[in-house]
């Protein structure tokens, strides 16, 4: 997805790029924008790519993001199976990697689609003027108008989100029953996802061009409009201000790594599933580099929009703070608690600026040092408001909605914004569902349409958990636990399987034969040493943080009009840790079962979809046994797919490396996929 100066130029460039990129591009680049705007997933990135996260994000993108994204693309394209079949081939005992990927995809898909449901609800609510979240509701008590207390203590957008949209309860223990509005929205979301997955994202070129260009057009429009808001420059300056003390915190690096995983789709199996449909000579190295760069630039663009809006919101909240505290000071002056001599003569309470209040606050604090705390005055510092940037879902559904109420023709902007979120969410859900359905389609002869409908029905029924009145708390739980540690474990085992078990030199040789050129030595060292080391450190940081930090959630307190941290009750804590265990359980089960030969290794079983494709490819060959042609244990009996390959020299090596696993060259030009079992 990209945006260009002219539409016709955009289409020409996109058509050229589309010759090289798989359908994965739409999902991944859109996911980058969605994760910055909706902020689910990843968890806790309330500052998106701010000064504290930008540098760690860029470093981890280079050290683990691009190398492992290239690895997944290459593995899928080389072996031509889904996420389960690929790891059965590479090392059968670690075949549980694919099953764990499927489990993580399932967990994420369950709550990720709730975002689309929320966006659908806000989308339809946007077709009215003024917007329903523009003002607090007013109740009539006879002749007296009373503002809703919960709204008055928070804000109109916050009240609409927590009370009108979610109708949230005060704790996770109180389920409160189903929220029918969100239940209906979730049903519509799953119907849309089901139809999109069945039809496929490449079924209509014009639709794909629109879905690729539209989010960029909306983002640029929001950026231009956002820069016109008061305080936008403060937000962007805050974004690019490096915070060295924050960068030294392990949590920052862990969250930045999570952002890399989600933005590129690492560990979910969708990358492998999509790349398995690539042409055999597709330049997946170009794909990996281009998608990663576009993804990063998309994240920067989306984050500029985010911080322009957050800067505006911080200024609004800071001005509100100044007004409230100025009224307190006036009350103290009228009652004689404070002397008027403490107020600088140039200060006008009817036009009080933040600087004037800061000066007055400093004078009062100095003179009334002994009993200053009793006055209950707040400093009202803009930097503090920027540091308290809205977290989680509040970014899209509170901060952005508040900003849009100040736009001219606000319903138009709201419709465009939430339509964009729906569009991006569908792209990401297509990738997630592909990571689930492709391994199943590879293993069983079942119609794709039937499988998609069954999966979506089951997912909708399970997703009813997230449309309870307490459902937002479960969304936060799944976000924190189901795809954090399990995802890192899956990715590091993928790395180890290829680099240390299958062999980095052997894999580099495969890539040279497949691509026609030798990848940079950079990838050799990243796969072999750097990426595994970084991932081990991330696992340690994640485990330590889980052990040290209290497990809990932010509960909405209606009486206070704000949220407050609460610890999980025992049953919820058990549920949270069960998500981690269930996601990683296939790893030891498959390893033990195959170690003791309780189940077949699965390395000789071709995917159903691949068999169909191969029957078309070998139609010009004389009839022969398919299994012997593709997966013959004896290399001399199986034709090699590639022309005679050039021997790969390890980085800096001078001795030619031989590989007896490749067959002799034939005219067929097809890939000989030999089972690695004989070498392990």
PLY file of the C-alpha trace (Angstrom):
ply
format ascii 1.0
element vertex 680
property float x
property float y
property float z
element edge 679
property int vertex1
property int vertex2
end_header
0.00 0.00 0.00
1.42 3.34 -0.95
0.36 6.87 -1.69
1.74 8.94 -4.53
1.32 12.45 -5.92
-0.97 11.45 -8.76
-3.38 8.55 -8.91
-2.31 7.41 -12.38
1.34 7.42 -11.33
0.32 5.50 -8.21
-1.34 2.74 -10.21
1.61 2.41 -12.60
4.15 2.11 -9.80
1.93 -0.22 -7.79
1.40 -2.47 -10.82
5.17 -2.68 -11.25
5.75 -3.47 -7.57
2.90 -5.98 -7.61
4.84 -8.10 -10.12
7.30 -8.92 -7.37
5.31 -8.82 -4.15
3.05 -11.54 -2.84
-0.43 -10.78 -1.36
1.39 -10.53 1.95
2.33 -6.90 1.28
-1.20 -5.57 1.67
-1.63 -7.33 5.00
1.71 -6.39 6.52
1.94 -2.74 5.51
-1.68 -2.20 6.53
-0.96 -3.93 9.81
1.76 -1.41 10.57
-0.67 1.48 10.27
-3.40 -0.33 12.22
-1.12 -1.28 15.11
-0.06 2.37 15.43
-3.58 3.78 15.14
-5.71 1.23 16.95
-2.83 0.21 19.20
-3.94 -3.42 19.32
-1.68 -5.27 18.88
0.96 -4.91 20.26
0.43 -4.27 23.97
1.38 -1.23 25.94
2.73 0.81 23.03
0.90 3.91 24.11
3.69 6.00 22.66
3.83 4.03 19.40
7.19 4.94 17.85
8.04 7.87 20.08
11.53 8.99 21.00
11.77 6.17 23.55
10.73 3.47 21.06
11.92 4.73 17.68
15.60 3.85 18.14
14.98 0.39 19.71
12.39 -0.35 17.04
14.81 0.52 14.22
17.65 -1.48 15.80
15.47 -4.56 16.33
14.02 -4.22 12.84
17.56 -4.58 11.46
18.75 -7.28 13.88
15.71 -9.55 13.93
12.92 -8.09 11.81
14.37 -8.06 8.28
16.53 -11.23 8.66
13.72 -13.36 10.09
11.15 -11.93 7.70
13.43 -12.94 4.83
13.90 -16.34 6.46
10.15 -17.00 6.66
9.59 -15.82 3.10
12.41 -18.00 1.79
11.39 -21.09 3.77
7.80 -20.88 2.55
8.83 -20.29 -1.05
11.50 -23.03 -0.97
9.46 -25.80 0.68
6.05 -24.67 -0.62
3.95 -25.72 2.35
2.03 -24.05 5.14
3.44 -23.27 8.56
2.96 -26.84 9.85
4.33 -28.66 6.81
7.37 -26.41 6.57
8.67 -27.26 10.03
7.82 -30.93 9.62
10.14 -30.85 6.64
12.95 -28.83 8.23
13.06 -30.84 11.47
10.10 -33.11 12.26
10.69 -33.08 16.02
10.09 -29.33 16.01
6.95 -29.67 13.93
5.06 -28.24 16.88
6.30 -24.80 15.79
3.64 -24.70 13.11
0.91 -25.82 15.49
1.93 -23.15 18.02
1.86 -20.56 15.23
-1.65 -21.68 14.40
-2.66 -21.39 18.08
-1.23 -17.88 18.34
-3.01 -16.91 15.11
-6.24 -18.25 16.55
-5.91 -16.33 19.82
-4.98 -13.09 18.08
-7.71 -13.45 15.48
-10.34 -13.91 18.18
-9.76 -10.53 19.79
-8.25 -8.71 16.79
-11.54 -8.88 14.95
-13.18 -7.15 17.88
-11.31 -4.00 16.77
-13.05 -4.22 13.42
-16.35 -4.62 15.27
-15.66 -1.49 17.32
-14.72 0.39 14.15
-17.93 -0.73 12.45
-19.96 0.56 15.40
-18.20 3.96 15.31
-18.45 4.04 11.51
-22.24 3.90 11.57
-22.42 6.29 14.52
-20.48 8.84 12.42
-23.40 9.49 10.06
-24.92 12.21 12.21
-24.20 15.81 13.07
-23.04 16.70 15.59
-21.11 13.54 16.33
-22.64 11.67 19.30
-19.39 11.94 21.27
-18.98 15.68 20.73
-20.75 16.73 23.94
-21.70 15.26 27.27
-25.34 14.16 27.58
-27.57 16.51 29.54
-30.46 15.30 31.71
-33.43 17.47 32.56
-34.43 17.63 36.20
-37.51 19.76 35.97
-36.31 23.14 34.75
-32.68 22.39 35.64
-30.24 20.86 33.15
-27.74 18.45 34.69
-24.66 17.13 32.91
-24.06 13.39 33.23
-21.67 13.16 36.24
-19.55 10.36 34.75
-19.04 12.38 31.58
-18.31 15.59 33.46
-15.55 13.88 35.45
-13.90 12.45 32.33
-14.68 13.82 28.85
-17.35 13.43 26.19
-15.29 11.05 24.05
-14.17 8.99 27.03
-17.73 8.72 28.30
-19.03 7.65 24.90
-16.34 4.96 24.61
-16.73 3.42 28.05
-20.45 3.93 28.60
-22.22 4.22 25.25
-20.03 1.85 23.22
-18.71 -0.71 25.71
-21.13 -0.10 28.60
-18.25 -1.44 30.66
-18.47 -2.93 34.13
-16.24 -1.92 37.01
-14.31 -5.21 37.21
-13.55 -8.37 35.30
-15.53 -10.37 37.86
-18.75 -8.64 36.85
-19.45 -9.88 33.31
-22.61 -7.79 32.97
-24.04 -9.93 30.16
-23.67 -9.42 26.41
-23.46 -5.96 24.92
-25.92 -6.41 22.04
-24.57 -3.48 20.03
-21.04 -4.89 20.04
-22.33 -8.43 19.49
-24.03 -7.32 16.29
-20.94 -5.41 15.21
-18.75 -8.47 15.82
-21.12 -10.62 13.76
-20.87 -8.17 10.85
-17.08 -8.14 11.21
-16.81 -11.93 11.00
-19.14 -12.04 7.99
-16.91 -9.51 6.23
-13.77 -11.45 7.11
-15.30 -14.72 5.96
-16.31 -13.30 2.59
-12.93 -11.61 2.14
-10.98 -14.80 2.89
-13.18 -16.93 0.61
-12.96 -14.47 -2.26
-9.27 -13.75 -1.78
-7.45 -10.44 -1.79
-6.28 -10.82 -5.41
-9.70 -11.53 -6.89
-10.18 -7.93 -8.00
-7.28 -5.76 -9.08
-9.24 -2.51 -8.77
-10.35 -3.40 -5.26
-6.76 -4.15 -4.27
-5.54 -0.83 -5.70
-8.22 1.01 -3.77
-7.53 -0.83 -0.51
-3.82 -0.15 -1.00
-4.04 3.55 -1.75
-7.02 4.65 0.33
-5.41 4.36 3.81
-2.47 6.46 2.65
-4.75 9.14 1.28
-6.64 9.26 4.59
-3.41 9.28 6.62
-1.97 12.17 4.60
-5.22 14.11 4.90
-5.24 13.54 8.66
-1.60 14.56 8.89
-2.21 17.84 7.03
-5.33 18.58 9.08
-3.66 17.46 12.29
-0.74 19.83 11.76
-3.23 22.69 11.72
-4.41 21.84 15.23
-3.09 23.77 18.17
-0.35 21.81 19.89
0.36 19.42 17.00
3.96 20.61 16.80
4.38 19.91 20.53
3.28 16.32 19.95
5.59 15.73 17.00
8.52 17.31 18.87
7.76 14.94 21.75
7.80 12.03 19.30
11.32 12.77 18.07
12.75 13.65 21.48
15.01 10.76 22.54
14.58 9.61 26.11
17.78 7.82 27.08
16.51 6.82 30.51
13.53 5.09 28.89
15.70 3.35 26.32
17.63 1.65 29.12
14.48 -0.08 30.39
14.10 -3.73 29.25
10.35 -3.25 28.85
10.91 -0.70 26.09
12.97 -3.16 24.06
10.50 -5.96 24.65
7.60 -3.81 23.48
9.57 -2.57 20.48
10.29 -6.21 19.56
6.61 -7.05 19.87
5.84 -4.17 17.52
8.34 -5.62 15.00
6.76 -9.08 15.26
3.23 -7.83 14.75
4.09 -5.30 12.04
5.91 -7.91 9.93
3.74 -10.87 10.93
6.67 -12.91 12.25
5.75 -16.20 13.89
2.11 -16.17 12.84
2.55 -18.47 9.86
0.86 -16.06 7.47
4.18 -15.03 5.91
5.07 -18.68 5.24
1.57 -19.43 3.95
1.55 -16.53 1.49
5.11 -17.11 0.26
4.36 -20.79 -0.39
2.25 -19.62 -3.34
5.06 -17.52 -4.83
6.78 -18.49 -8.05
9.79 -20.69 -7.45
12.20 -18.05 -8.77
10.48 -15.12 -7.05
12.99 -12.66 -5.58
11.87 -12.99 -1.97
14.99 -11.09 -0.85
13.66 -8.04 -2.68
10.25 -8.65 -1.13
11.69 -8.80 2.38
13.71 -5.60 2.03
10.98 -3.61 0.28
8.14 -4.66 2.56
10.23 -3.96 5.67
11.18 -0.48 4.45
7.63 0.42 3.39
6.37 -1.01 6.68
8.76 1.16 8.68
7.88 4.29 6.70
4.18 3.51 7.13
4.68 3.23 10.87
6.44 6.60 10.89
3.64 8.20 8.87
0.94 6.75 11.12
2.87 7.80 14.21
3.21 11.38 12.94
-0.57 11.48 12.67
-0.89 9.95 16.14
1.41 12.45 17.83
-0.08 15.43 16.04
-3.43 14.42 17.54
-1.90 13.59 20.94
-0.20 16.99 20.98
-3.56 18.64 20.36
-5.26 16.55 23.04
-2.46 17.29 25.53
-2.94 21.04 24.95
-6.71 20.71 25.44
-6.23 18.80 28.68
-3.56 21.23 29.85
-5.82 24.22 29.22
-8.61 22.44 31.09
-6.21 21.88 33.99
-5.25 25.58 33.99
-8.89 26.70 34.04
-9.85 24.34 36.88
-6.88 25.32 39.05
-7.33 29.02 38.29
-10.86 28.73 39.66
-9.41 27.16 42.83
-6.97 30.05 43.21
-9.75 32.60 42.72
-11.72 30.85 45.44
-8.73 30.99 47.79
-8.29 34.72 46.99
-11.96 35.47 47.72
-11.89 33.57 51.02
-8.58 35.11 52.10
-6.63 31.84 52.10
-4.23 33.40 49.61
-3.13 37.03 49.48
-3.63 38.95 46.23
-0.05 40.15 46.57
1.04 36.65 45.51
-0.49 37.16 42.06
1.83 38.93 39.57
0.22 42.19 38.39
0.29 41.33 34.68
-1.82 38.17 35.12
-5.40 38.36 33.86
-7.60 35.50 35.06
-9.99 35.95 32.14
-7.17 35.26 29.65
-4.85 33.02 31.62
-2.13 31.30 29.58
-0.17 28.20 30.59
2.93 30.33 31.11
1.04 32.76 33.36
-0.33 29.89 35.42
3.13 28.29 35.71
4.55 31.58 37.00
1.68 32.03 39.50
1.96 28.37 40.59
5.71 28.77 41.27
5.19 31.89 43.38
2.42 30.33 45.49
4.44 27.12 45.97
7.46 29.11 47.15
5.56 31.34 49.59
3.16 28.67 50.88
5.72 25.90 51.06
4.59 24.57 54.45
0.90 24.07 53.63
1.02 24.05 49.83
-0.12 20.42 49.57
-3.39 21.33 51.31
-4.28 23.73 48.49
-4.59 20.84 46.04
-3.16 22.72 43.08
-1.81 20.87 40.04
1.29 22.05 38.14
-0.45 21.69 34.71
2.71 20.91 32.75
2.25 20.12 29.07
5.05 17.55 29.11
3.20 15.59 31.78
0.09 15.46 29.60
2.15 14.23 26.65
3.70 11.53 28.82
0.22 10.45 29.89
-0.68 9.69 26.26
-3.81 7.59 25.96
-3.09 3.88 26.06
-4.50 0.92 24.18
-7.83 1.30 22.45
-8.14 4.83 23.79
-5.78 6.06 21.09
-8.20 5.48 18.22
-11.49 5.60 20.07
-10.81 8.47 22.48
-7.94 10.67 21.28
-8.80 10.59 17.58
-12.52 10.93 18.10
-11.92 13.97 20.29
-9.69 15.55 17.66
-12.29 14.95 14.94
-14.93 16.89 16.88
-12.80 20.00 16.26
-12.54 19.39 12.51
-14.88 21.21 10.12
-17.31 18.69 8.60
-16.42 16.33 11.44
-18.77 13.49 10.36
-16.91 13.24 7.04
-13.54 12.86 8.78
-14.96 10.35 11.22
-16.46 8.22 8.44
-13.15 8.26 6.53
-11.11 7.40 9.62
-13.15 4.42 10.74
-13.61 3.18 7.18
-9.82 3.20 6.96
-9.53 1.21 10.20
-12.04 -1.34 8.89
-10.08 -1.61 5.65
-6.75 -2.07 7.44
-8.25 -4.49 9.92
-9.67 -6.68 7.16
-6.25 -6.81 5.50
-4.65 -7.95 8.72
-7.39 -10.48 9.42
-6.95 -11.98 5.96
-3.32 -12.66 6.85
-4.28 -14.07 10.24
-6.95 -16.34 8.81
-4.59 -17.50 6.08
-2.14 -18.52 8.79
-4.92 -20.69 10.25
-6.54 -22.14 7.13
-3.48 -22.85 4.97
-1.94 -25.52 7.27
-5.35 -27.20 7.55
-5.90 -27.11 3.80
-2.41 -28.53 3.34
-3.18 -31.48 5.58
-6.77 -32.32 4.67
-8.84 -32.53 1.53
-11.52 -30.01 2.39
-13.09 -27.18 0.42
-11.71 -23.79 1.34
-15.17 -22.21 1.46
-16.48 -24.76 3.96
-13.38 -24.48 6.15
-13.55 -20.67 6.21
-17.24 -20.63 7.14
-16.73 -23.19 9.92
-13.69 -21.33 11.30
-15.50 -17.99 11.30
-18.62 -19.42 13.00
-16.49 -21.01 15.74
-14.45 -17.81 16.10
-17.59 -15.69 16.43
-18.99 -17.94 19.15
-15.70 -17.89 21.06
-15.43 -14.15 20.48
-18.62 -13.51 22.41
-16.33 -13.40 25.43
-15.02 -10.05 24.17
-18.43 -8.45 23.67
-19.53 -8.96 27.24
-19.76 -5.71 29.16
-16.47 -6.76 30.75
-15.11 -7.87 27.37
-12.53 -5.10 27.08
-10.70 -6.55 30.08
-10.44 -9.91 28.30
-9.16 -8.17 25.17
-6.38 -6.68 27.28
-5.65 -10.10 28.84
-5.38 -11.88 25.47
-3.28 -9.03 24.14
-0.83 -9.27 27.04
-0.52 -13.04 27.38
-1.60 -15.00 24.30
0.86 -13.57 21.78
3.76 -12.18 23.80
6.01 -14.90 25.15
4.62 -17.67 22.85
5.37 -15.58 19.78
8.99 -14.96 20.78
9.48 -18.67 21.55
8.02 -19.64 18.15
10.28 -17.18 16.31
13.48 -18.26 18.07
12.72 -21.94 17.40
12.16 -21.09 13.73
15.54 -19.39 13.69
17.28 -22.30 15.44
15.61 -24.89 13.20
16.92 -23.29 10.03
20.26 -21.88 11.21
21.49 -24.61 13.54
19.60 -27.82 12.67
19.00 -27.55 8.94
22.24 -25.58 8.63
22.87 -21.96 7.69
25.34 -22.82 4.91
22.99 -25.41 3.49
20.10 -22.94 3.60
22.22 -20.25 1.95
23.03 -22.73 -0.80
19.31 -23.42 -1.26
18.69 -19.70 -1.55
21.43 -19.29 -4.13
19.95 -22.10 -6.23
16.44 -20.69 -5.83
17.17 -16.99 -6.35
20.08 -17.25 -8.76
22.37 -15.15 -6.55
23.99 -15.44 -3.17
22.34 -13.40 -0.37
24.54 -11.03 1.59
26.76 -12.46 4.30
24.85 -10.15 6.67
22.03 -12.69 6.75
24.41 -15.56 7.49
25.69 -13.91 10.65
22.27 -12.62 11.68
20.63 -16.05 11.39
23.54 -17.91 12.92
24.48 -15.71 15.87
22.93 -12.26 16.32
19.19 -12.89 15.93
19.12 -15.96 18.25
21.10 -14.06 20.89
18.77 -11.06 20.74
15.72 -13.31 20.94
17.12 -15.13 23.99
17.58 -11.77 25.71
14.00 -10.82 24.84
12.69 -14.07 26.31
14.63 -13.44 29.51
13.34 -9.86 29.71
9.76 -11.05 29.16
9.96 -13.76 31.83
11.56 -11.38 34.34
8.94 -8.71 33.71
6.12 -11.23 34.14
7.66 -12.38 37.43
8.28 -8.88 38.79
5.34 -6.83 37.49
1.94 -7.41 39.08
-0.56 -9.06 36.75
-3.61 -6.88 36.36
-5.72 -4.60 34.20
-7.05 -1.05 34.13
-10.63 -1.11 35.38
-13.01 1.74 34.65
-14.37 3.38 37.80
-17.69 5.01 36.98
-17.83 7.12 40.12
-14.42 8.66 39.45
-14.69 8.91 35.68
-11.24 7.34 35.26
-9.54 3.97 35.15
-7.63 2.36 37.99
-5.24 -0.57 38.05
-6.60 -3.76 39.60
-4.96 -7.12 40.08
-6.43 -10.14 38.35
-8.52 -12.43 40.57
-7.13 -15.98 40.88
-9.37 -17.44 38.16
-8.44 -14.68 35.68
-4.74 -15.08 36.48
-5.03 -18.82 35.87
-6.76 -18.09 32.57
-4.01 -15.68 31.54
-1.23 -18.18 32.18
-3.29 -20.92 30.54
-3.18 -18.90 27.31
0.62 -19.06 27.37
0.67 -22.76 28.19
-1.90 -23.72 25.54
-0.08 -21.73 22.86
3.28 -23.40 23.61
2.02 -26.88 24.56
2.29 -28.30 21.00
6.08 -27.76 21.07
6.96 -30.36 23.76
4.10 -32.70 22.80
5.19 -33.03 19.16
8.85 -33.25 20.14
8.28 -36.09 22.61
5.82 -37.92 20.34
8.22 -37.91 17.40
11.27 -38.65 19.52
9.63 -41.89 20.63
8.08 -42.49 17.17
4.54 -42.24 18.51
3.46 -40.27 15.42
4.83 -40.06 11.89
7.32 -37.30 11.18
5.12 -35.80 8.44
8.14 -34.87 6.33
7.08 -37.04 3.39
3.49 -35.80 3.29
2.89 -33.26 0.56
0.32 -30.56 1.03
-2.94 -31.02 -0.82
-2.64 -27.62 -2.48
0.93 -28.30 -3.53
0.01 -31.67 -5.03
-2.65 -29.99 -7.15
-0.17 -27.39 -8.36
2.48 -29.99 -9.10
0.08 -32.12 -11.16
-0.36 -29.12 -13.43
3.38 -28.46 -13.56
4.38 -32.00 -14.49
1.63 -32.57 -17.02
4.24 -32.56 -19.79
6.25 -35.30 -18.10
5.62 -38.99 -18.49
3.42 -40.39 -15.76
5.34 -41.41 -12.67
4.88 -41.83 -8.98
4.41 -38.37 -7.43
5.97 -39.20 -4.13
9.05 -40.62 -5.85
9.31 -37.51 -8.05
9.10 -35.01 -5.25
10.31 -36.63 -2.07
12.48 -39.54 -3.11
14.86 -40.63 -0.36
17.42 -41.56 -3.01
18.72 -38.39 -4.69
19.72 -40.26 -7.82
16.10 -41.29 -8.40
14.59 -37.83 -8.18
15.07 -35.14 -10.81
16.45 -31.86 -9.55
14.39 -28.80 -10.20
17.13 -26.26 -10.65
19.94 -25.93 -13.16
23.30 -27.11 -11.97
23.91 -24.96 -8.93
26.92 -22.96 -7.96
28.56 -24.14 -4.81
28.12 -21.74 -1.92
31.19 -20.59 -0.08
30.55 -19.69 3.51
31.25 -16.09 4.44
34.92 -15.56 3.94
35.37 -19.20 3.03
37.62 -20.45 0.27
36.76 -24.13 0.14
33.88 -25.16 -2.03
31.07 -26.69 -0.08
29.49 -29.81 -1.52
25.99 -30.97 -0.85
25.08 -34.51 -1.73
21.44 -33.84 -1.06
20.83 -32.35 -4.47
20.05 -34.45 -7.47
21.42 -34.09 -10.96
20.20 -31.39 -13.28
17.37 -32.15 -15.68
15.31 -30.17 -18.15
12.24 -30.11 -15.97
13.25 -27.13 -13.88
11.39 -28.26 -10.77
12.47 -28.18 -7.19
13.66 -31.42 -5.65
12.69 -31.29 -2.03
14.69 -33.92 -0.30
13.77 -35.04 3.16
16.22 -33.76 5.76
15.68 -36.81 7.88
18.56 -38.72 6.37
20.99 -36.01 7.45
19.80 -35.46 11.00
0 1
1 2
2 3
3 4
4 5
5 6
6 7
7 8
8 9
9 10
10 11
11 12
12 13
13 14
14 15
15 16
16 17
17 18
18 19
19 20
20 21
21 22
22 23
23 24
24 25
25 26
26 27
27 28
28 29
29 30
30 31
31 32
32 33
33 34
34 35
35 36
36 37
37 38
38 39
39 40
40 41
41 42
42 43
43 44
44 45
45 46
46 47
47 48
48 49
49 50
50 51
51 52
52 53
53 54
54 55
55 56
56 57
57 58
58 59
59 60
60 61
61 62
62 63
63 64
64 65
65 66
66 67
67 68
68 69
69 70
70 71
71 72
72 73
73 74
74 75
75 76
76 77
77 78
78 79
79 80
80 81
81 82
82 83
83 84
84 85
85 86
86 87
87 88
88 89
89 90
90 91
91 92
92 93
93 94
94 95
95 96
96 97
97 98
98 99
99 100
100 101
101 102
102 103
103 104
104 105
105 106
106 107
107 108
108 109
109 110
110 111
111 112
112 113
113 114
114 115
115 116
116 117
117 118
118 119
119 120
120 121
121 122
122 123
123 124
124 125
125 126
126 127
127 128
128 129
129 130
130 131
131 132
132 133
133 134
134 135
135 136
136 137
137 138
138 139
139 140
140 141
141 142
142 143
143 144
144 145
145 146
146 147
147 148
148 149
149 150
150 151
151 152
152 153
153 154
154 155
155 156
156 157
157 158
158 159
159 160
160 161
161 162
162 163
163 164
164 165
165 166
166 167
167 168
168 169
169 170
170 171
171 172
172 173
173 174
174 175
175 176
176 177
177 178
178 179
179 180
180 181
181 182
182 183
183 184
184 185
185 186
186 187
187 188
188 189
189 190
190 191
191 192
192 193
193 194
194 195
195 196
196 197
197 198
198 199
199 200
200 201
201 202
202 203
203 204
204 205
205 206
206 207
207 208
208 209
209 210
210 211
211 212
212 213
213 214
214 215
215 216
216 217
217 218
218 219
219 220
220 221
221 222
222 223
223 224
224 225
225 226
226 227
227 228
228 229
229 230
230 231
231 232
232 233
233 234
234 235
235 236
236 237
237 238
238 239
239 240
240 241
241 242
242 243
243 244
244 245
245 246
246 247
247 248
248 249
249 250
250 251
251 252
252 253
253 254
254 255
255 256
256 257
257 258
258 259
259 260
260 261
261 262
262 263
263 264
264 265
265 266
266 267
267 268
268 269
269 270
270 271
271 272
272 273
273 274
274 275
275 276
276 277
277 278
278 279
279 280
280 281
281 282
282 283
283 284
284 285
285 286
286 287
287 288
288 289
289 290
290 291
291 292
292 293
293 294
294 295
295 296
296 297
297 298
298 299
299 300
300 301
301 302
302 303
303 304
304 305
305 306
306 307
307 308
308 309
309 310
310 311
311 312
312 313
313 314
314 315
315 316
316 317
317 318
318 319
319 320
320 321
321 322
322 323
323 324
324 325
325 326
326 327
327 328
328 329
329 330
330 331
331 332
332 333
333 334
334 335
335 336
336 337
337 338
338 339
339 340
340 341
341 342
342 343
343 344
344 345
345 346
346 347
347 348
348 349
349 350
350 351
351 352
352 353
353 354
354 355
355 356
356 357
357 358
358 359
359 360
360 361
361 362
362 363
363 364
364 365
365 366
366 367
367 368
368 369
369 370
370 371
371 372
372 373
373 374
374 375
375 376
376 377
377 378
378 379
379 380
380 381
381 382
382 383
383 384
384 385
385 386
386 387
387 388
388 389
389 390
390 391
391 392
392 393
393 394
394 395
395 396
396 397
397 398
398 399
399 400
400 401
401 402
402 403
403 404
404 405
405 406
406 407
407 408
408 409
409 410
410 411
411 412
412 413
413 414
414 415
415 416
416 417
417 418
418 419
419 420
420 421
421 422
422 423
423 424
424 425
425 426
426 427
427 428
428 429
429 430
430 431
431 432
432 433
433 434
434 435
435 436
436 437
437 438
438 439
439 440
440 441
441 442
442 443
443 444
444 445
445 446
446 447
447 448
448 449
449 450
450 451
451 452
452 453
453 454
454 455
455 456
456 457
457 458
458 459
459 460
460 461
461 462
462 463
463 464
464 465
465 466
466 467
467 468
468 469
469 470
470 471
471 472
472 473
473 474
474 475
475 476
476 477
477 478
478 479
479 480
480 481
481 482
482 483
483 484
484 485
485 486
486 487
487 488
488 489
489 490
490 491
491 492
492 493
493 494
494 495
495 496
496 497
497 498
498 499
499 500
500 501
501 502
502 503
503 504
504 505
505 506
506 507
507 508
508 509
509 510
510 511
511 512
512 513
513 514
514 515
515 516
516 517
517 518
518 519
519 520
520 521
521 522
522 523
523 524
524 525
525 526
526 527
527 528
528 529
529 530
530 531
531 532
532 533
533 534
534 535
535 536
536 537
537 538
538 539
539 540
540 541
541 542
542 543
543 544
544 545
545 546
546 547
547 548
548 549
549 550
550 551
551 552
552 553
553 554
554 555
555 556
556 557
557 558
558 559
559 560
560 561
561 562
562 563
563 564
564 565
565 566
566 567
567 568
568 569
569 570
570 571
571 572
572 573
573 574
574 575
575 576
576 577
577 578
578 579
579 580
580 581
581 582
582 583
583 584
584 585
585 586
586 587
587 588
588 589
589 590
590 591
591 592
592 593
593 594
594 595
595 596
596 597
597 598
598 599
599 600
600 601
601 602
602 603
603 604
604 605
605 606
606 607
607 608
608 609
609 610
610 611
611 612
612 613
613 614
614 615
615 616
616 617
617 618
618 619
619 620
620 621
621 622
622 623
623 624
624 625
625 626
626 627
627 628
628 629
629 630
630 631
631 632
632 633
633 634
634 635
635 636
636 637
637 638
638 639
639 640
640 641
641 642
642 643
643 644
644 645
645 646
646 647
647 648
648 649
649 650
650 651
651 652
652 653
653 654
654 655
655 656
656 657
657 658
658 659
659 660
660 661
661 662
662 663
663 664
664 665
665 666
666 667
667 668
668 669
669 670
670 671
671 672
672 673
673 674
674 675
675 676
676 677
677 678
678 679
